[in-house]
């Protein structure tokens, strides 16, 4: 099978992907004849991967800057979708040929992956596999953050930073499903138009507008006092600026630090303003609260089937173009999700 192997730490967007027959400075390498994983328990299922999603965490992991550091070499990758290829003798939930999606700590950047049946989700009839592969991590993160942690309601104002990125655009949509007033922040006219098409009530173009002034003007026009929930996958200076907009009793969702700078949230202001700060490491729910993840993804699949949420695929690539995929992610070229697609010589949709 084909597999993308991380053989050393470094920037996967910095050079062309190597292979077994050539030397390369890239930390990632395509192995064409990597062993197909075997079923490792009676309830194991082998999935032929159709598509797998790129998340910023995957990029950080190859850089060696993620909180989880697997031993080298490893196959990166988390969420994916595909077709059941083989099942263990005790598998009761799936049969060969079923379409499924799931997520893993590692291993989805390969044409086959094995997981226990309890970790797989059956897909609605006619569901697009590439779209389904983009759902678990990005939309799962936003759903757990907004629905389970912040209990976002229709009476609240939600501010989403990095709103055109993989997790950001999912937060905008989930915010609208919850009935909240959604303010989105992004950079560039194309991203602004995209976010408006998703139903954002107000979009701030950070290339030409001041976040505080723009949001305050909108809030005043709607006779709203301030922001109730801050969804922050960016960090850095934007976090500090956003705190000026928060209501008494507001909630801050710490999703990540795409800016590369970890912000400081002053404890004294948190006390005076009665803010709640939620750290949201979605992957750890699979260990500590697996039932929450299962319920979350099942609800998201239901929303997708009903058309309440839309999976926007920005770029698709083949496994041999993984460096281009990571480049699109690193350089913030993507509007929505970046995907690796197998059995399909995916070209970037620019």
C-alpha positions in Angstrom: 0.0 0.0 0.0 1.0 3.7 -0.2 1.8 5.4 3.0 3.3 8.8 3.9 6.1 8.2 6.4 7.5 10.9 8.6 11.2 9.9 8.9 12.6 13.0 10.7 11.2 16.2 12.2 11.0 19.2 10.0 8.8 21.3 7.7 6.8 19.0 5.4 6.0 21.9 3.1 9.7 22.8 2.6 10.6 20.3 -0.2 9.2 17.8 -2.6 8.1 14.6 -1.1 10.8 11.9 -1.3 10.4 8.2 -2.1 12.4 5.0 -1.5 14.4 5.4 -4.7 15.7 9.0 -4.1 17.2 11.1 -1.4 15.3 14.2 -0.3 15.6 16.8 2.3 11.9 16.5 3.1 11.0 15.0 6.5 8.2 13.0 4.7 8.5 10.2 2.3 6.0 8.2 0.2 6.5 4.4 0.6 4.8 2.6 -2.3 5.0 -0.9 -0.8 4.4 -0.3 2.9 2.9 -3.5 4.5 -0.9 -3.5 4.6 -2.0 -3.6 8.3 -3.5 -6.8 9.5 -6.6 -7.2 11.7 -5.3 -7.2 15.3 -8.3 -8.2 17.2 -11.7 -10.1 16.7 -13.5 -6.7 16.6 -11.0 -5.0 14.3 -12.0 -3.5 10.9 -9.6 -2.6 8.0 -10.7 0.4 6.0 -9.5 1.3 2.5 -9.0 5.0 2.9 -10.5 7.2 0.2 -9.6 10.5 1.7 -7.8 11.9 4.7 -7.9 15.4 6.1 -5.0 17.8 6.9 -5.2 19.5 10.2 -2.9 22.0 11.7 -2.1 19.5 14.4 -0.7 17.1 11.8 1.6 19.9 10.5 2.8 20.7 14.1 3.4 17.0 14.8 5.8 16.6 11.8 7.5 19.8 12.9 8.0 18.3 16.4 6.0 21.1 18.0 2.8 19.3 18.9 2.0 18.2 22.5 2.1 14.6 21.5 5.4 13.4 20.0 5.3 9.9 18.6 8.6 8.0 18.0 10.1 8.2 14.6 9.3 7.0 12.0 5.5 7.3 12.0 2.6 7.6 9.6 0.8 10.9 10.4 -2.8 11.6 9.9 -6.0 11.6 11.9 -9.5 11.8 10.4 -10.4 9.9 7.3 -13.2 8.2 5.4 -13.3 5.1 3.2 -14.7 1.6 2.6 -14.6 -1.4 4.9 -12.1 -3.8 3.4 -12.0 -6.6 6.0 -13.6 -7.4 9.4 -12.7 -9.5 12.4 -14.8 -12.6 13.3 -16.6 -10.7 16.1 -17.4 -7.6 14.2 -21.2 -7.0 14.2 -21.6 -3.3 13.3 -20.0 -3.3 9.8 -19.6 -5.5 6.7 -17.2 -5.4 3.8 -18.2 -2.5 1.4 -19.7 -0.2 4.1 -18.8 3.4 4.0 -17.3 4.7 7.2 -15.4 7.7 8.7 -13.3 7.9 11.8 -10.2 9.5 13.4 -7.0 8.1 14.8 -4.1 9.4 16.8 -1.8 8.5 13.8 -1.9 6.5 10.6 -4.5 7.9 8.2 -2.0 9.1 5.6 -2.0 5.6 4.1 -4.3 3.7 1.8 -5.3 1.3 4.5 -5.9 1.7 8.3 -7.1 -0.7 11.0 -9.3 0.3 13.9 -11.7 -1.3 16.3 -15.4 -1.2 15.2 -16.3 0.9 18.2 -14.3 3.8 16.8 -16.0 3.8 13.4 -19.0 5.7 12.2 -21.3 4.5 9.5 -22.1 7.1 6.8 -25.5 8.1 5.5 -26.4 6.7 2.1 -25.0 8.8 -0.6 -22.6 10.7 1.7 -19.5 12.0 -0.1 -16.5 10.3 1.3 -14.1 13.2 0.8 -16.5 15.5 2.7 -16.9 12.9 5.4 -13.2 12.6 5.9 -13.1 16.4 6.6 -15.7 16.2 9.4 -14.4 14.5 12.6 -11.6 16.7 13.8 -12.5 20.1 12.5 -16.3 20.0 13.1 -15.8 17.7 16.1 -13.6 20.2 17.8 -16.0 23.1 17.2 -19.1 21.0 18.2 -17.5 19.8 21.5 -16.3 23.4 22.2 -19.5 25.2 21.4 -22.2 22.7 22.3 -20.7 20.7 25.1 -18.3 23.2 26.8 -19.8 26.6 26.1 -23.5 25.5 25.8 -23.9 28.2 23.1 -27.4 29.5 22.9 -29.5 31.6 20.6 -29.3 34.6 22.9 -25.5 34.8 22.7 -22.9 36.5 20.5 -20.1 34.3 19.2 -16.8 35.7 17.9 -14.7 33.3 15.7 -11.1 34.1 15.0 -9.3 32.4 12.1 -12.8 31.9 10.7 -12.0 30.8 7.2 -9.6 28.0 8.4 -10.5 24.3 9.0 -11.8 24.6 12.5 -12.9 28.3 12.1 -15.4 27.8 9.3 -16.9 24.8 11.2 -17.4 27.0 14.2 -19.2 29.6 12.2 -21.7 27.0 10.8 -22.2 25.4 14.2 -22.8 28.8 15.8 -25.5 29.5 13.2 -27.1 26.0 13.9 -27.2 27.0 17.6 -29.0 30.2 16.7 -26.2 32.5 17.9 -25.2 35.9 16.4 -21.9 35.0 14.7 -19.1 37.4 14.1 -16.2 36.1 12.0 -12.7 37.4 11.6 -10.4 36.5 8.7 -8.0 38.0 6.2 -8.8 38.9 2.5 -11.9 39.7 0.4 -12.3 36.1 -0.8 -12.5 34.8 2.8 -14.9 37.5 3.7 -17.3 36.5 0.9 -17.0 32.9 1.8 -17.9 33.5 5.5 -20.8 35.7 4.5 -22.0 32.8 2.3 -22.0 30.6 5.4 -24.4 33.0 7.1 -22.0 34.9 9.4 -23.8 38.0 10.7 -20.7 40.2 10.5 -17.3 39.6 9.0 -14.1 41.5 9.9 -11.4 41.7 7.2 -8.3 42.0 9.3 -6.2 43.1 6.3 -8.1 46.4 6.2 -10.2 46.7 9.4 -9.5 47.0 13.1 -11.1 44.1 14.9 -12.2 46.1 18.0 -13.7 49.1 16.0 -15.5 46.9 13.5 -17.0 44.6 16.0 -18.1 47.4 18.3 -19.7 49.2 15.4 -21.7 46.0 14.5 -22.7 45.4 18.2 -23.9 49.0 18.5 -26.0 48.6 15.3 -27.7 45.5 16.7 -28.0 47.0 20.2 -25.9 44.2 21.6 -23.6 44.7 24.7 -20.6 42.5 23.7 -19.3 39.0 22.9 -20.4 36.1 25.0 -18.2 33.3 23.5 -14.8 33.7 22.0 -13.6 30.8 19.8 -9.9 31.2 19.4 -7.7 28.9 17.3 -5.2 31.7 16.6 -3.8 33.1 19.8 -1.3 36.0 19.9 -2.3 39.6 19.6 -5.8 38.8 18.3 -6.6 37.1 21.6 -5.5 40.2 23.6 -7.6 42.5 21.3 -10.6 40.2 21.4 -10.7 40.4 25.2 -11.7 44.1 24.9 -15.0 42.9 23.4 -16.0 40.3 25.9 -19.1 40.7 28.1 -19.2 40.1 31.9 -19.5 36.3 32.3 -18.1 35.6 28.8 -16.5 32.3 27.9 -13.1 31.9 26.1 -12.5 28.7 24.2 -8.8 28.1 23.7 -8.6 25.9 20.6 -5.0 26.5 19.3 -2.2 28.9 18.5 -2.0 29.2 14.7 -0.3 32.5 15.1 2.6 30.7 16.8 2.2 32.9 19.9 0.6 31.6 23.1 -1.5 34.5 24.6 -1.7 35.6 28.2 -5.2 35.8 29.7 -4.8 37.9 32.9 -6.2 36.1 35.9 -7.2 39.4 37.6 -9.4 40.4 34.7 -10.8 36.9 34.5 -11.8 37.3 38.1 -13.3 40.8 37.9 -15.2 40.0 34.6 -16.3 36.5 35.8 -14.9 34.9 32.6 -14.6 31.2 32.1 -11.6 29.9 30.2 -12.0 26.5 28.5 -9.0 24.6 27.2 -10.1 22.4 24.4 -7.8 19.5 23.4 -10.3 17.6 21.4 -8.1 14.5 20.9 -8.0 13.8 24.7 -11.7 13.3 24.8 -11.2 9.9 23.1 -9.4 8.8 26.4 -11.4 10.7 29.0 -14.9 11.2 27.5 -15.3 8.9 24.5 -19.1 8.9 24.8 -19.0 12.7 24.3 -17.1 12.3 21.0 -19.4 9.6 19.8 -22.5 11.6 20.5 -20.9 14.7 18.9 -19.9 13.0 15.6 -23.3 11.3 15.3 -25.0 14.6 15.7 -22.7 16.2 13.1 -23.4 13.4 10.6 -27.1 14.0 11.1 -26.6 17.7 10.6 -24.6 17.0 7.4 -27.3 14.7 6.1 -30.0 17.4 6.7 -27.9 20.1 5.0 -27.4 22.1 8.2 -23.7 22.1 7.8 -21.6 22.1 4.6 -18.1 20.7 4.2 -16.1 23.1 2.0 -13.1 21.5 0.4 -10.5 24.1 -0.5 -7.7 22.0 -2.0 -7.3 18.3 -2.8 -4.0 16.5 -3.5 -2.6 13.1 -4.1 -0.3 11.5 -1.5 2.8 12.4 -3.6 1.8 16.0 -3.4 1.7 16.1 0.4 4.2 18.9 0.5 1.9 21.1 -1.5 -1.0 20.2 0.8 1.0 21.2 3.8 2.2 24.4 2.1 -1.5 25.4 1.5 -2.1 24.8 5.2 1.0 26.6 6.4 0.7 29.6 4.1 -3.1 30.0 4.9 -4.1 29.6 1.2 -6.9 27.3 2.2 -10.5 28.4 2.6 -12.0 25.5 4.4 -10.3 22.1 4.4 -7.2 20.6 2.7 -7.5 16.9 1.7 -5.3 14.0 0.6 -7.3 11.8 -1.8 -6.3 8.3 -2.7 -7.0 6.7 -6.1 -7.6 10.1 -7.5 -4.8 12.4 -8.8 -6.2 15.3 -6.9 -5.0 18.7 -8.1 -5.1 21.9 -6.0 -8.3 23.9 -6.5 -7.1 27.4 -6.4 
